[in-house]
Amino acid sequence: MTVNRRRKPASVNPIKTGQSLGAVLALQGCYRAMPLLHGSQGCSAFPKALLTRHFREPIAVQTSALQEMDVIFDANRNLEEALNLVLSKHRPDIIGIIGTELTDVAGVDYQSMLKSYKRERNMRGGLAFSVVLPDFRGSLESGFSAAVESMIDEMIQQVGHRGSRSVNTRQITLLPGSFLTPADVMELKEMISSFGFEVIALPDISTSLSGHLLTGFSPLTRGGVPLDSMLQSLQSGLTIAIGGSMERPARRLHNALGTPYKVFTHAMGLKASDELLHFLHQISGEPVPLRYCWQRENLLDSMLDAHFQFAGMSAIAALEPDHLCSVSGWLEELGVEQKALIASYETPLVAGMEREVWIGDLDDAEVLGKGADLWISNSHGIAGAQRIAAAFMPAGFPVWNELGAYMSVSVGYRGAMEWSNKAGNLLMQREAGHRESSVRHR
């Protein structure tokens, strides 16, 4: 179908988030990592505030604290000072230099600077990489994917290309998309490991942003996949990518090491879960575990129970591209009319969707979604949903209006059942509110 845009002079209540925030999120899934944003202090304050508000966890991030005059004379001097401070004081295993609009528009060559810095100091035993992420392109999703690809590039450079590694056919590298919650990543790891595989998720936010209690304080990330496991993932016999945006990192592994890969655009709903479990059954030769057979029955029963709540209903969804594709497939299975689908930016996955997709913002959602019964977006959409009298279902990033959103499951049969029940309950509450309102006004 077509991809459309409404003509207007400015974005109103945008759903698009800067790419640098996606890169910071990716590094939170790596153990003892430090994202270093090469830009002004506000460039790090914004991602830190939003991520802390969403996950309700401390977020590791540093900045080179550029001022206007620094950019004019020598921005990389600030970066060198920041690197010296971080490496000497915190000693991270992984450090990622993330470009911002300020440095990328100014044309600062921090990638060459990092190469010479590592060469002069003979840096060994860690992982240091840089990634160019101007805010005028892409969104959170593309920034997350680019950071993972840069990590993989640096790992490949450290261990060498194909022919210099042993392949473990019972080990799978999982590349989870940015739209997946820590609980989603945990569920996917359990699904794959239940077929007898060892799973290494890259990055793995299920062990860093899942709300576990830790004593003391560390400026570095305190969970996620360790560096030695990241390097071990290069020996995997297969890569599974969840989300169209993660195909590039998977392809990078394939081109450099010959690792075969399989991309699932999403893993939400009956059809997508069937495809994932059937694929795992085929490559492992193991039967599908009984618990997933029961979960499939539970999902079918919950869809039947909620039939009267969803019959004749319409929905609007405004999300990141991969997440939008996932939610659209789930709504299709429920028989809900999709009044409008709005993505933050255009991707090949969005362009290939069977339904019409709009590239826009939450103001477009409000205009195109008039008369919709269900509104699905991040927490910035609450006011818009209220104005068009739609039930609001928070999803994506950021979500701050409900507790535990980061631990909600959407993948697999269990995730689809949870979402179906949640959406059905919201529609029931909306209908009950309308009845009460009509009684009061008589």
Secondary structure, 3 states (H helix, E strand, C coil): CCEECCCCCCCCCCCCCCHHHHHHHHHHCECCEEEEEECCHHHHHHHHHHHHHHHCCCCCCEECCCCHHHHHHCHHHHHHHHHHHHHHHCCCCEEEEEECHHHHHHCCCHHHHHHHHHHHHCCCCCEEEEECCCCCCCCHHHHHHHHHHHHHHHHHHHHCCCCCCCCEEEEEEEEECCCCCHHHHHHHHHHHHCCCCEEEECCCHHHCCCCCCCCCCCCCCCCCECHHHHHHHHHEEEEEEECHHHHHHHHHHHHHHCCCEEEECCCECHHHHHHHHHHHHHHHCCCCCHHHHHHHHHHHHHHHHCHHHHCCCEEEEEECHHHHHHHHHHHHHHCCEEEEEEECCCCHHHHCCCCCEEECCHHHHHHHCCCCCEEEECHHHHHHHHHCCCEEEECCCCCCCCCCHHHCCCCHHHHHHHHHHHHHHHHHHHHHHHHHHHHHCC
